[in-house]
Amino acid sequence: MSNNVNSNIMDNIRDNVHELWVLDSRPDLEDDCVQYCYDNVDRPVPITMIEFLSQHCSQALSTQDLEHMEKDNV
């Protein structure tokens, strides 16, 4: 019974994440996000998704970063 309950929870989380997921080219990252949400099942999926993506985007470049890099190249 417990495995059945866990399986249902994981399926629901997977469906919720997939419904909100917009990075179609990154199914591998989506799978990691599903696992992260499952590991934090006590919190709402949208909040854990934001947290997960924020952790993974810490190295992303902002528009300001790109503008600064462009000025450095001139």
Residue pairs with C-beta under 8 A, 6 or more apart in sequence:
9 38
9 41
10 34
10 38
13 34
13 37
13 38
13 41
13 45
14 34
16 37
16 45
17 30
17 33
17 34
17 37
17 45
17 49
18 30
20 45
20 46
20 49
21 30
21 33
23 29
23 30
29 56
32 52
33 49
33 52
33 53
36 48
36 51
36 52
37 45
37 48
37 49
37 52
40 48
40 51
61 69
